Amino acid sequence: MTELSAQDLLKHIENKIAEGAYKDSVHKITLITTRDVIRTILNTEF
């Protein structure tokens, strides 16, 4: 199993959104929400 940093995960999610690599609009919204939560955590807690 590969370990990812939060920054790596954030980049991966942003790439999926930018490339349109999601199943449907609900999946896209989930990715966007996840991205926003990770950004908020990184900006406020570290």
HELIX and SHEET records of a PDB file:
HELIX    1   1 ALA A    6  GLU A   19  1                                  14    
HELIX    2   2 SER A   25  GLU A   45  1                                  21    
END                                                                             
